[in-house]
């Protein structure tokens, strides 16, 4: 009984630690300056205001939000398309010798490098192609860094699909590609959904490349809007809280809407009959 109480206490403390910053950001977004700088700090504002959100709207919030949505969704779509095909190839075909393991490791190794080491060559490449300060430039950069993640996620899902199902379909006259589309792909839909969620979140919250490759609201994303509230002379805490709250809402809505696919995708193959 004692250990059960301890576990509940640990879970409660962990939940508070995770949720409290979110509550504080939302609370800050509706505080006036007096409440923000009050000592001791105030969690529930005495005089709530929506002026922070109005300020962001006049600042061009819609453009930043639209950019984030277009870049995140486009990146997820392209990365899933390319990464799923690559993952299927790694799961089904064997290269001579130890090359299968080496190729898989090389793909994973691209995630080991700190992103900052690629900023200068990436910026030079985008400038040469005329893609600086464009959504397409961000999509290309994000896709390149998300494909290895997609490949490794989806490879595990395809490995769990029995090869016999595809072999039976091919004996009946299906081509390899048709067996992939008709047999394997429908079975890993939960895995695709889970991978797409994580890919969208990674693209949605990415800051470094967005800061380097974008210059105006024509292509800048929501993380740039949040950072822009730190000005030369002051930090606009209220506007920063409002921008942070707005940044969280679309991801939360999307995650809750596909929650059942996320749970199925994360547990796919965990239990075998």
ABEGO torsion letter per residue (X at the ends): XAAAAAAAAAAAAAAAAAAAAAAAAAAAAABBAAAAABOBBBABBABBBAAAAAAAAAAGAAAAAAAAAAAAAAAAAAAAAAAAAAAAAAAABBBBEAAAAAAAAAAAAAAABBAAAAAAAAAAAAAAAGABGBAAAAAAAAAAAAAAAAAAAAAAAAAABBAAAAAAAAAAGBBAAAAAAAAAAAAAAAAAAAAAAAAAAAAAABAAAAAAABABAAABBAAAAAAAABBAABBBAAAAAAAAAAAAAAAAAAAAAAAAAAAAAAABGABBX
